[in-house]
């Protein structure tokens, strides 16, 4: 049963009579109503037809989430569902926001009641209300929209202008436009729960100029590199990727998305099956989405330009473009639109212009410093020398709403679309051109937080192409010379400069090993990746310090990996001999080093030699030496990089024992022995001769 509330007089008189005849009964009823549960938020709207053509019906599907209220509705015979139409919105998006923030501002212009027992309750417990509609005559419509409910009874009135005949079974609109609607459930004329939404009355025969709207989704640069060189994607990033995939699977052609190449590479390098599955799904979902390029990781163009880091910026930009193009070959990468997540100043604009960009889209945080929060749909421009760039600023009001994570996406989507349409109507009524404005819709950080919500918004907007044109960033118009040029605040880049100087110092220390460590080594790959990641704007100070400390520890181990046993004594047995050095390498890398030996008592034919020592192994080095004297002498061994530019580790002290003249002693001993033998021979010969002489007859003759 549908009841139009024509007048309040009869129930009032009946109430007075009842109060006179049976005051005790009335008191009991009042007490009964006082204990009834009232929860305005207990009504959950799950579906409605937002765009209502002329004579088209309004359809609402809702549930009552409070079981006490629901039981009361079904048990009390006079329970009703009340559908009220509010005054057409004429104050633009701001008026819609005021009604959302303060539902008491809602002013009914027409009301229909539906007996709860006459409504069909679906198997899932939801109720469906269908109300036919009509349009008031132009004169009456003009009177209804000229102010807050003129000529109407206050409160929940009949929706009838004085002297106007109405159809008791139809909701009456005052022409095309955006209207608030309120759905309430009542028992004993007490509102138990309510919900305010919006509808768009459209006239399909009227030719309108659509306002362009663009949906921007970004996957921000998040570090996946771990100290050990592996890649890990955190749960928050995975959730953002999952939401982005869910949106792209349904609406990829309508979405402009900027993917962080660093995150995508992290997914591909991760060993976790979850990440591999996400990457596979993303590849399949990206479809014909408009990809917007970016630097490989977050690298602020303003700070880069002011600190003479334009080369690094362009290198990261080229790396990012190549990474996306090679991975998502089916989607064209838009090369001339920069999505700014941080504020820009003039040096940043100059670098972007020099890098080939013609348009800039600022996310809410980046655009907050411009002071144009209430004018984001207007065209803006940036100027760099003789070039003009288009500027678009995302509205933070929409960003907050698109970040709504409640499960009632439909009601939020209806509110967002109502604001967009009200904005379009306001631009037109103020004499502007809706097609020259463009609204950028995104969340505060650009990520997809609630894919269902964005899909609902797109679904509604696709049904009013004569009012809203969904455009991607691939077809941004050329910059307008008459557009507003906002003032850009100068940014402080002190921290950026300190960070990059620290990275330069670390890089310089690492490159001292250029001639020692093979250029194709996996260690270089890891070090270079760390250095690049350390330059990212999104890396925390603690993470940066962790990478720096880890890298320097690895560098120290390599610099001290090649050595020989200290205190070793070498024995040289001749004047010309050889020094045998056994070099040990404790690292997992093949290392090429230069060895230099020094001693005051030894002369080296070649005091320096280059030798390659295999990983976790050893290699011998032979050095020709000339002994200058006998004795035990210190020998200093120093190990350098292969080019000799940097000493590796500390000086190693060894000793050399020289017995270079030991051969001469043997000669002398031999000569002495020979002389002794000669003397003995001569001695025995003389003795023998004497004995013979004494026995000779002549010698013994007495005459």
NUSETOR-804017 format. One record per residue: x, y, z of N, C-alpha, C in turn. Coordinates in steps of 0.02 Angstrom, whole numbers, plus 50000, padded with zeros to 5 digits. Layout:
// NUSETOR-804017
XYZXYZXYZ
...
***
This chain:
// NUSETOR-804017
500434994150000500005000050000500455006250000
500305011049956500675017249951500235022849979
500495026750026500105032050059500455038650047
500115043750019500395050450015500145054250075
500605057550110500425061250171500155068050151
499505068550140499195074750116499165079950170
498985077850231498895082850284499015079550351
499205083550399499325081150466498735082650513
498225085950488497675088150531497295082350561
497105077450520496695071950545497035067950599
497655065850591497975062150645498065066250708
498145072850700498215077050759497565077150799
496995077950763496345078050797496215071350831
496395065950796496295059350825496715058550888
497315061050884497755060550942497485064451001
497215070450987496925074451041496345070851073
495905067751030495325064251057495535058351100
496035054751076496265048951114496565051051181
496925056751179497235059051240496705061351291
496135063851265495605066151310495225060251340
495085055151298494665049551320495065044351358
495685043251339496065037851371496785039951384
496875044451431497555046851445498025041451468
497765036551504498205031251530498485027051473
498085025751422498315021851364498855025551326
498765032151319499255036151282499935036051318
499905036451383500535036251420500895029751409
500505024351406500825017851394501145017651325
500805020551274501085020651206501735024651204
501735030451239502335034551239502915030751270
502765027451325503295023651357503545018051311
503085015051273503285009751227503745012451173
503585018451147504005021351095504685023351121
504715025251184505355027451212505865021751216
505625015651222506085009951227506245006951159
505935009551107506095006951041506805008951020
507155004250989507835005550966507815009950903
508235015150903508305019550845509035019950827
509205017950766509895018050742509895020450669
509985026950659509955029650591510405026150541
510965023350564511445020250518511285012950506
510735010350533510575003250526510285001550458
510155006450416509895005150349510485005350300
510584999850266511144999350219510874998750148
511005003850109510795003950038511305000149997
511074995149961511524990849922511464991649847
510914994549824510824995549751510305000849739
510385004349684509885009249662510025010849589
509515013249553509635015849486509765023349492
510395025249486510605032149499510335036849445
510395034949382510175039249327509445037749311
509025042749320508295041749312508065045749251
507895042349196507635045949138506915048349152
506685052749109506005055449118505505049649121
505065049849171504545044849183504835038149204
505495037749215505795031449237505705030349311
505715024149334505605022649404506235023449446
506145024449510506685024349559506665017549592
507225014449597507265007749628507815007749680
507645005549739508115005249794508084998349827
508664995449838508714989149874509114990449937
508844988349994509184989850057509064984250107
509464984350159509384979650214509384983550279
509084980650331509094983450398509564979150438
510124981950458510664978050489510564976850564
510124980750595509984979850667509404974950674
509534969250705509014964050710508424966250752
508544970250803507994972650845507524977050805
507804981550766507394985950725507024981850672
507374977150642507064973050590506474969150617
506554966150675506004962450705505414966950721
505564973050744505024977850758504654979850694
505034980950640504724982850576504244977450552
504444971250558504044965750532503454963950577
503494966150641502964964250687502444969650698
502624975950685502154981550695501794982750630
501134982950634500724983250573500794989850535
500934995350569500975001750535501685003750515
502134998850511502815000250489502825002050415
503215007150398503245009450329503975010850309
504075010750244504695013250214504515019850180
504865025050199504715031750172505255033750124
505045035650063505505038150012505365045450002
505885049750013505805056950007506295059749956
506055064249915506475067649865506625074649891
507275076449889507475083049912507495088249857
507665094249876507705099749829508285098749780
508175100149717508705099349667509315103349686
509905100149677510535103349694510685108849643
510815114849669510995120449624511655123749644
511935121549701512545124649726513175120749710
513145116249662513745112649642513945107149691
514565104849683514805099249723514825100849797
514915107249814514945109149884514285107849919
513735109149886513075107949915512975100449928
513195096349881513135089149891513535086949952
514135089649959514555087850016514255090050082
513925095750081513605098050143513035093450164
512655091050115512105086550131512375079850157
512935077550127513235071350150513485072050222
513805077850235514095078850302513555080150354
513005083350334512475085050381511795083350351
511575077150359510935074950329510335079150351
510395082750407509825086850429509695092650381
510165094250336510055099450287509575097150232
509445090750230508985088050179508295091150189
507995093650136507325096550137506895092850086
506375089450110505965085350066505495089650024
505435087949961504955091249917504395086449897
504495080049906503975075149891504125068749929
503595065449952503675059549995503175054249978
503395047949978502955042249970503095037250026
502565034450054502625029250105502425022550076
502795017250094502645010550071502555006150134
501995002950140501884998450196502394992750193
502734991450248503264986450248503014979550230
502384978250250502094971650236501924970650162
501894976250125501744975650054502374974850011
502954975450042503584974850005503814967650003
504134965849948504414959149943505094959049978
505164954250022505814953350055506184947750020
506784949349997507184944649958507434938950004
507654933449974507914927850014508484929850061
508884934850040509434937050083509224942150135
508564943450140508314947950191508254955150169
508464956850109508424963750085507734965450060
507594971950061506954974550036507064978449972
506564978449929506604982249867506014987049863
506174993349849505654998449842505705001249772
505135001449737505105004249669504585009749669
504785015749649504325021449645504345024349575
503755025249546503715028449481503845035849488
504005039149434504175046349438503835050149382
503805056549392503545061249343503875067849353
503775072549306504055079249312503495084249321
503605088949368503115094249377503105098849317
502565102449311502525107549259503075112649270
503325115749217503885120449224503765125849275
503155128549279503025133949327503105131549398
502815125649411502865122849478503585121049494
503925118149445504625116249455505045122349472
504905127849439505275133949453505165136249524
504535135749548504395137749616504735133249667
504785126749651505075121949698505835122649703
506155124949650506895125249650507145132349664
506685137049675506905143949686507145145149758
507005140449802507215141249872507135134649908
507225134949972507165128950013506435127250024
506155123149980505475120449989504935125749995
504885130749951504375135849957503685132949944
503185135449982502495133249971502355126249997
502845123250035502755116450059502635116450134
502325111050157502275110250228502965108550255
503145111050314503815109750341503895102350358
504525100250361504675093350379504515088650323
504235082750339504065077850288503375079550261
503355083950213502705086250187502485081850129
501975084050096501685080050042502055080749977
502515085549972502855086649909502405090049859
501895093649881501415096649835501415104149843
501505107749788501445114949790500715116749798
500595122649829499915124849842499525125149776
498955121949775498525122249717498725117649661
499245113349672499485109049618499205102049625
498915099349573498685092449573499285087749564
499335082449602499885077749597499625070749591
500075066349567499915059349562500145056049627
499695053149667499885050449732500345044349727
500465041749667500875035749660501545037149627
501725043449619502335045149584502735050349622
503405049449621503855054649647503925059949593
503885066249613503855071649564504505075749565
504845075749507505465079549499505325086449471
505785091049483505735097849457506205098749398
506225093749354506655094149295507305090549304
507715090749252508355087149253508825090149305
509235085949334509725088349383509865083049436
510285084849483510475080349538510035081749598
509765076449628509315077049685509545072449741
509485074949803509585070349859508945066349871
509015060249892508435056149911508585053149980
508045052050017508125049150083507665043150090
507935037650114507545031650127507535030650202
506925029850230506845029050302506395023150316
506485020050373506015015050397505725017550463
505055017050470504705019750528504235014650557
504185014650623503655011050658503335015850705
502665015850706502295020550749502495027750736
502635029250671502835035950650503505038250679
503895033450705504565035050731505085032450682
505545036850661506075034850615506565030350652
506645024250627507085019450659507775019150626
507795020250561508425020250524508325024050459
508865027050433508805031050372509465031250335
509425033150273510015033850230509865039050177
510345043650165510285048650113510725046650054
510455046949995510825045549934510655050949883
510835049849821510705054749768510485051149705
510105054649664509915052249598510025057749547
510085055849485510195060649431509615060149382
509195065349381508635065549334508915067849267
508825063749214509115065449150508575065949096
508715070249049508285071048990508695069048930
508585062948905508995060248852508935064048786
508405067948780508305071748717508695078348717
508965080148774509335086548778510065085348762
510335089348718511045088748699511465092748749
511935089348781512355092548832513095091848813
513495096048844514215095848832514545092148890
514845086348878515115082348934515745085448965
515835084249028516435086349064516905080349068
517535081049046518005075349048518215073749120
518255067349134518485064849199518995059349186
519545059549222520075054549214520205050949281
520275044349276520425040349335521165038449333
521525040249386522245039149389522395034349446
522755028949431522955024149482523715023349478
524045023849534524765023049535524965017449583
525515014249567525815009349612526475012349633
526505015249692527075019249713527705015149721
528265018749719528915015549724529035013149795
529055006649804529195003649869529794999049863
530264999549909530874995449904530714988149916
530964983849873530894976649881531574973349894
532114976949881532784974049889532944972949962
533204967049978533424965350046534184965650050
534454966350111535194966850118535574961150087
535284955150085535634949350057535564948949981
535234953849950535164953849878534514950749853
534134947749897533494944949877532964950449873
532384948749847531844953649841531224950949878
530924955449917530334953549955529814959149949
529204957349934528654962149927528254961849992
528164967650025527804967550088527054966750077
526694965050130525984963450125525574969450103
525764975450125525374981450105525424982550030
526024981750003526114982549930525734977249892
525744971149918525354965749886524614967449884
524364970349939523654972049941523494977449890
523934982349882523834987549832523844984649761
524304979949750524344976849684523704972849670
523464969249720522854965249712522254969649696
522204975349730521644979949717521704982949646
522314984549626522424987249559522234982049507
522424975849518522254970449471521504969649466
521164969749523520434968949524520094974449483
520364980549487520084986149449520234985349375
520854983649358521044983049288520684977349253
520534972049289520184966449259519484968449235
519204973549265518534975849246518534982049202
519024986549213518974993149181519644995549153
520064991149128520744993349108520744998749055
520254998749010520245003648957520095010748982
519815011249042519615017749069520115020449119
520635016649133521095018449187521775020549158
522045025949187522735027949173523145025949234
523645021849224524015019149281524765020149273
525075021749329525795022549332526065017149378
526455012649351526735007149390527465008449405
527665007449467528365008249485528765002449456
529225003849409529624998449380530014994649434
530214998049487530584994749540530154989449574
529514990949586529074986049617528944980149570
528834981649506528704976249458529314971649453
529914974549452530514970349450530574966349515
530374969349571530394965749634529934959749633
529344960449602528894954749595529214949249554
529544951149499529834946249454530424942649486
530784945949531531374942949562531224939449627
530624940549653530434937249716530354929749705
530554925949754530494918649750529834916149780
529444920849807528804918849839528284917549785
527954911749786527434910249736526874915349735
526734918449791526204923549793526374929249746
527004931449747527214937049705527224935049631
527424929049617527414926749547526694926449520
526234924449563525534924249543525264931349531
525454936049574525234942949566525494945849500
526134944449484526414947049422526054944049361
525904937649364525544934449309524854937449300
524504938649355523834941649352523864948849327
524374952449348524444959349326524574959649251
524994955249226525124955049154524484953749114
524064949349141523444947749107522934953349112
522944957049169522434962149181522594968849149
523234970149136523424976749113523084978549047
522984973449004522584974448943522764980748906
522254984848894522334991048856522354997148901
522544996248963522605001949008523135006748982
523045013148996523525018248977524075018349030
524685016349010525245016449056525605023149052
525745025949110526105032349114526805030949139
527305033349104527995031549123528205035249186
528775033149213529055036349272529785034249277
530135037449323530815035249338530785028249368
531335024649364531345017749389531125017449462
531325022449500531115023249570530995030649583
530715032149641530545039049657531175043449661
531205048549618531795052949614531545059849597
531545064249646531235070849639531585075149587
531215077349535531535081349483531755088249507
531395091149555531585097749581532265097349616
532345092549660532985091849696533535089749648
533365085549600533875083349552534155089249512
533715093649489533925099349449534355104149490
534165105449552534515110249593535195107649617
535285101149617535915098249641536315095049585
536195097349524536575094949466536535087349457
535935084649468535825077449461535355075949403
535335080349354534895079249297535085072949259
535725071449256535945065349220535665059249254
535705058949321535435053249358534685052649347
534335058449347533605058349336533435055349268
533775057649217533635055249149533835047849141
534355045749176534555038749173534015034349204
533765036349262533235032649295532585032849255
532475038249220531885038949178531915034049119
532485033749088532575029149031532525021849054
532815020449111532785013749139532065011749154
531685016449181530985015049196530565013849134
530675017949083530305017049020530455010248988
531095008648985531285002248954531014996348992
531014996949058530764991449100530024990149088
529624995449085528904994649074528754992349003
529094995248955528974993548885529124986248871
529654983648900529844976748887529394971748923
529104973848979528694969249017527964969448996
527714975248977527014975948957526994978248885
527194973948840527254975748770526584977348738
526034974648766525374975648735525094982548750
525364985948799525114992548819525614997948801
525375003048766525815008548748525955012848810
526575014948817526765019148873526715026448852
526335030348891526265037448877526885041048902
527285044148858527935046648878527945054048899
527405057648891527445064948901527015067548959
526785063049003526395065149061526765063149124
526895068049166527235066749230526725066949286
526675061549325526235061349383526665062949444
526515068649475526925071049531526605068949596
526985065249636526745063349702527005068049756
527485072249738527765077249784527745084049749
527725089449788527695096149758528275097449710
528155101749662528665103849614528815111149624
529435113149609529595120249604529855121549533
530055127649520530235129449451530825125249424
531345123949463531875119649436531615112749415
531145110049453530855103549435530465103949370
530085109349361529715110249299530205110849240
530755114349250531245115149197531535108349176
531685104049225531965097549209531445093149174
530825093449195530305089549162530205091849090
530215098449080530135101149013530725099048969
531325099248997531925097348960531925089848945
531545085948985531515078648975530945076648928
530585081548900530085080048850529365079848876
529245081748938528565081548964528175087848944
527535086748928527105092248908526515093148956
526405088349001525855088849049526075086249117
525805089149169525945087049237525285085849273
525215080049305524635078549347524885078149418
524615082349461524825082449531524335078649574
524585073749612524185070449662524035075449718
523545073949761523335078849811523905081749853
524375077549875524925080149916525355084949877
525475083449814525885087849773525535094449758
524875094249750524505100349733524295104449792
524405101849853524165105449913524515112149922
525125112849898525505119049908525315124449858
524895122849809524725127749757524185132549777
523805130849829523265135249852522675135549805
522535129949770521975129849722521485124249739
521425122749804521025116949825520305117349802
520025123349796519325124049776519235125049701
519785124649664519745126049592520095120649550
520125114649576520535109549543520295107649473
519655108849458519405107049392519595112149339
519845117849359520025123049311520685121249276
520785123849216521415122549181521985126749211
522555123649219523155127049243523725125949194
524245129849203524825129049160525465130449199
526005127549175526675128749201527105131249143
527575135449158527995138449105528725137049120
529085134749068529805133749073530125136749011
530455142249021530765145948966530225147548914
530305144748853529825146248801529295140748792
529265136148840528785130548836528245131248889
527645129048872527085129048918526845121848928
526765119948991526525113249008525825113649038
525395108949022524745108549053524825105849124
524415108449170524435106149239523735104249261
523675098349291523045095849318523155093849391
522695095949434522765094849505522185090449529
522355084849562521845080449589521545083549651
520875083149656520505086049712520555081349772
520785084049829520865079949889520195077649916
519655081349905518995079249929518795072649897
518885072049832518735065749799519235060249820
519865062249831520375057349850520195054049916
519955057949964519755055150029519175050350020
518685052249980518105047949970518295041449933
518735041949884518945035949847519365031249889
519605033749946519975029549992519535026250044
518875027150038518405024050085518435016450079
518555013150134518625005850133518015002150160
517475005850174516875002450198516584998150142
516204993050163515944988250114515314990750079
515084996750097514494999550063514725004250007
515065001349957515365005449904514845009149863
514245006249857513765009249811513535016149834
513415016949899513175023349923513715028749916
514355026849927514905031549918514995033349845
514925028349802514995029649730514455034449706
513835033549730513285038049710513425045149732
513715045849792513875052549817514415055849775
514925051949755515465054749714515205056949646
514795052749615514525054449549514065060549555
513675060949609513235066749620513645073149622
514215072949655514645078849659514915080749590
515125075849552515385077249485514855080349440
514255077549441513725080149400513505087049423
513485088049489513305094649516513835099749496
514465097749496515005102249474514915104049401
514765099149361514665100549290514085105349279
513535104149314512955108649307513115115649331
513505116149385513685122749411514125126549363
514605123049332515035126349282514615129149225
514135125149203513715127249147513255132949167
512955132549226512505137849248512875144449261
513515143949277513915150049288514205152849224
514015149749167514245152349102514895149249078
515145144149112515765140949092515645135449041
516185132449019516165127048969516405120649001
515955115949017516155109849051516705105849014
516695105948947517185102048910517895104648917
517975110848940518645113748949518915112549019
518515109349060518745107449127518895099949128
519295097849174519435090749180519555089249254
519225083949278519295081849347519735075649349
520265075949391520705070249401520485066549464
520285060449457520055056449513520595051349532
520785051349595521275046749621521235046849697
521605042649729521645042749802522215047449823
522315048149888522805052949911523515051149890
523685044749888524345042749865524325039549796
523735039549765523675036849697523525029449694
523605025849749523505018649748522765016949748
522605010949724521915008549725521785005449793
521345008449831521195006149899520555001949899
520065004049859519425000549857519224999849784
519404994349752519274993449681518524993149667
518134990349713517404990049703517104996949699
517345001549740517085008349740517225011849674
517845011349650518015014649586517615011549529
517535004949531517145001649479516415004049480
516125004949538515435007349543515385014449514
515875018649530515875025549503515905025349427
516345021249400516405020649327515765018049296
515465013249329514845010249304514295015349297
514235019649348513715024849346513875030049292
514505032249289514695037549241514635035249169
514755028849156514705026449087513995027049060
513505027649104512805027949083512575035049070
513005040049079512825046949065513365050149021
513505047248962514045050048920513905057048896
513265059048896513115065948875513285070948929
513425068648989513615073149044514345072349064
514585066249065515275064849085515615060649032
516225062749012516625058948964517235056349002
517285049749007517855046749041518445046548993
518975050049010519565050748967520185048149003
520655045448965521295043448994521805049048986
522395048149014522915053249008523275053048941
523065048348899523385047848832523135053348785
522565056348802522285061348756522205068148790
522685070048832522665076648862522755081948809
522355087248811522405092448760523035096648768
523235100248717523815104648722523705109948776
524235112448806524165117548859523845123948832
523445126948873523105133248853523505139148880
523605144048838523995149848858523605154348906
522945153648908522545157848952522385154449019
522675148549030522545144849092522895148249150
522665146649210522945149649270523655147049282
524115151449300524805149549315524915150349390
524895144849428524965145349500525685146849521
525755149349581526415150649608526715144249636
527335142849619527675136849642528155138749699
528075135349755528515136649812529195133249803
529725136749823530385133849818530465128349870
530725122649848530805116949892531505116749923
531535114049983532175113050017532455106249997
533045106249967533335099949943533975098149982
534035100750043534645099450083534735091950096
534205088650117534255081450132534425077450070
534125079350014534285075949951535025076649935
535295082549943536005083749928536455079649974
536295079550038536685075550086536665068150068
536065065750052535985058750034536415056949973
536375061049921536735059449860537495059949869
537725064649912538445065249925538695059049962
538295056450009538485050350044538525044449996
538055044149949538065038749899538675039449854
538835045549835539425046649793540065044249828
540115045649893540715043549930540755035849932
540195032649944540195025249945540345022549876
540065025449825540205023149756540945023849739
541245029449760541955030549746542385025249780
542205023549842542595018349878542515011549845
541915010049821541805003649788542205003149723
542215008549686542535008349620543295008049624
543575008549684544295007449691544465000149676
543964995849678544064988749663543944987149589
543874992149548543724990949477544214986149445
544854986949459545374982849427545474976149462
545184975449521545294969349561544714964449556
544114967049558543514962849556543224962849486
543104957049459542854956249390542214960449380
542194964149326541614968449312540964964649304
540994958249287540384954149278540184950549342
540524952149397540374948749460539674950449485
539354945649517538694946749546538724951849602
539314952549632539394957549686539294964549659
539564965949599539464972549569538714973649556
538364968549532537654969249518537274971149581
537434967849636537104969349699537274976249724
537914978049721538124984649744537804990249703
537784989449638537484994649596536734995349609
536404989649622535684989949638535574993449705
536004991949752535944995349817536045002849811
536555004849775536685012049765536085015449733
535785012149684535205015049651534615015549700
534485010249737533935010249784534045015449839
534665016349860534815021249912534655028349890
534615029549825534455036349800533705037649798
533295032549812532565033349808532295038049861
531815042249842531505046749889531095043049942
530875036949927530435033349973530815029050023
531475028450016531855024350062531955028250127
531845024950183531925028250248532675028850264
532825033350312533515034250333533805027850362
533405024350401533645018050431533795012850377
533365012350326533485007550273534115009450234
534205015950223534785018250186535425016750225
535415017950290536005016450332536155009050334
535625004950334535724997750334536084995450271
535874997950213536194996250150536914998650149
537035004650174537705007450173538165003350218
537935001750278538344997850324538504990950296
537994987750268538084981050240538594981250182
538534986250140538984986650082539704987950104
539794992250153540474993750176540794987650211
540394983750245540654977650275540884972750222
540484972050169540684967650114541304970250078
541354976850071541944979850040542564978450082
542504979150147543074978050192543314970750187
542854966150184543034959050179543414957550114
543194960650060543544959649996544234962849997
544284968650028544924972150029545444968450072
545224964450118545694960750161545694953250147
545384951250091545314944150077545964940850055
546384944350018547014941449993547574943050041
547904937950067548434938950116548904932950114
549434933150155549864927350166550034927250241
550274921650265550374920850336550914925550361
550714929750409551194934550436551694930950481
552344933450481552864930450522553234924650490
553054923150429553384917750393554114919550380
554574914550387555284915650374555504911550313
555794915050265556034911750204556794911150208
557084905350190557804904250191558074904550119
558564908950111558884909850045559574906750049
559694901550009560324897850014560874900049968
560754905249929561284907549883561204914949872
561684917749842561664924949828561084926649783
560974922749733560404923549688559904918049703
559324920149725558834915149745558134917449726
557624914149752556924915849737556514915849802
556064920849805555604921449862554944918449842
554714913249876554094909749859553524912049905
553054915949878552484918549918551854914549900
551494912349950550874908649940550284913049961
549934915949912549384920549926548734916849936
548374918449990547744915250007547164920149995
546604917649966546004921749953545424918749992
545184922350042544644919750085543944921650061
543894925250007543244927549982542954922649931
542334923949911542004919849860542084922749790
542544927449783542654930749718543374929849696
543474928749631544154928949603544404936049608
545004936949634545274943649644545954944249611
546054949749575546694951249543547034956749583
547644955449608547974960249652548684961549627
548954966949651549654968649638550034967749704
550574963749702550974962449762551634966149757
551814969649810552434973449811552844971349873
553494969549862553934967449917554504972449924
554724973549986555254978350000555694975650056
556374976650050556854974950103557504978650090
557824981050144558444984850136559034980450119
559004973950136559574969450126559494964850066
558944965650032558814961449974558664965849914
558884963449857558754966949795558304962549752
557734965549730557234961749691557274963749618
557274958749575557284960149503556644963749482
556064961349508555414964549496555044964849563
555074970549597554774970949664554004970849664
553694971649606552964971349602552754966149551
552184963049565551924958049519551164957749526
550814956749470550084956149470549914948749467
549464946649512549284939649515548534939049527
548234934049497547524932649507547454926749555
547074927849608546984922749659546264920249657
546164913949642545474911249636545094911749702
544434911749696544004912249755544114906249801
544164907749865544234902549918544804897749901
545334900549874545904896249855546554900249864
547094897849833547744901149840548104901149773
548624905149771549044905349711549744907449731
550244904049704550934905549722551224911149679
551684914949709552024920349673552774919549686
553184919049632553904918249637554244924749617
554684927149662555034933449650555784932249654
556144934149601556874933449599557184938549646
557694936149685557994940449735558754939549735
559124944849751559854944749757560024946849828
560384942549864560574943949933561184948449934
561154953649975561714958349981562184956350037
561934952550085562344950350141561994944650177
562354941450221562054936050260561664938950319
561204934750346560854936850406560104935750401
559734937950453559004937550456558734944650446
558354945750392558134952450375557374952750369
557064958450389556344959250379556174960750306
555614958150285555364959350217554634961750223
554464967350193553784970050194553414968150130
552814965250139552394963450082551754967550085
551634971350032551014975250027550614972949968
549944972649978549484970349925549054976349904
549024977649839548644983349812548114980749762
547674985349744547234983849687547664982849626
547394979549576547804977649518548114983649484
547794989449488548074995449456548554999049503
548634996549564549104999549611548875005849644
548255007849634548015014249659547805014149732
547665008249759547395007949827547665001649862
547955002549922548204996849959547634992949989
547674986449986547174981950013547424979050079
547094980450132547304977850196547944981050221
548214978350275548814981150306549454977950278
550024981150295550674978450275550794971750310
551084966950273551214960250300551974959550310
552184957950372552894957350387553114950050387
553624948450345553924941850343554684942750351
555054937150352555784937550361556134933250309
556774935050297557194931150251557854929650286
558034923250292558684921250320559164919850262
559714923650260560174923350203560814919750224
560974914250189561614910650196561964910750128
562024916550101562254917050031562984915250022
563444915750077564164914350070564354907550098
563964903150109564114896450137564554892450089
564584892950027564994889349978565734891149984
565914897349998566604899550007566934896050066
566584894950118566844891450178567054884350160
566664881050119566844874250100567484874250057
567554879350015568154879849974568774880750018
568704885250066569264886650111569454880350151
568924876950172569054870750210569414865550166
569214865150104569534860450057570264862250045
570384868850037571064871150026571504869650087
571184871050145571564869850208571734862450215
571244858150199571374850950203571914848950153
571874851750092572384850250042573084852450066
573114858450095573754860950121574014856450177
573504854250219573714849950274573994843350247
573654840650197573894834450167574574835450134
574644841150101575284842650069575844843250121
575674846550176576174847350230576374840650258
575864836450269576014829850296576434825850246
576264826350183576664822750132577394825150132
577474831750134578144834550136578514832550199
578124832550254578424830750318578684823550317
578244818850294578464811950291579034810950241
579044814650188579584814050138580244816250167
580244821850203580854824150235581104819250287
580644816550323580834811650375581134805350344
580824803250289581074797250254581774798550227
581874804350196582524806050168583064806350222
582884808850277583374809350333583584802450355
583114797950361583264791150383583704787650331
583574788550268583984785450215584704788350216
584704794750225585354798150224585804795650281
585494794650338585884792350396586164785250385
585844781350345586074774550333586534773950273
586704778950237587134778550177587864777150198
588234772850161588944771150179589414776950177
589314781150133589764786850128589714791250189
589054792150208588934796450267589234793150329
589234786450330589474782950390590234781550387
590594782750332591314781450326591694786050372
592214783050407592624786950454593194790550419
593334788450358593864791850321593574796750274
***
